[in-house]
Amino acid sequence: MAKRTPPEPEGPDPIELHLCHRCLVRLPVDAGGVDLPRRVREALKAHGLGSRTQLIPASCLGHCPTGLVTVLVVPDATARGTHARLIAPEADGEDLAQHLLQGLAKAGPP
């Protein structure tokens, strides 16, 4: 009889990043808003956050900053600590990656 291996424990819930599509389309064309999700994913991956985050398009988050993009950060399934973060399109997601790294450093290991 074959041995059954116990299921591997699941890792922590991914950090959900709801990126406002309406903010993206309101950006000037030269800001490259439609390409911003790809650039944000690349920045997150470069900082080791690719597997710990999930980028989700959102229709409108109700906060329309001029020249910036609203991101709703949902840290885990409990939704405790959920907050909005404004990012600059020219930062290519670096500002969001730094914000998440600071939050993870404060929270400590999972």
Secondary structure, DSSP 8 states (H G I E B T S, - for coil): --------------EEEEEEHHHHHHS-GGGTGGGHHHHHHHHHHHTT-TTTEEEEEES--S---TT-EEEEEE-STT-TT-EEEEE-GGGTTHHHHHHHHHHHHHH---
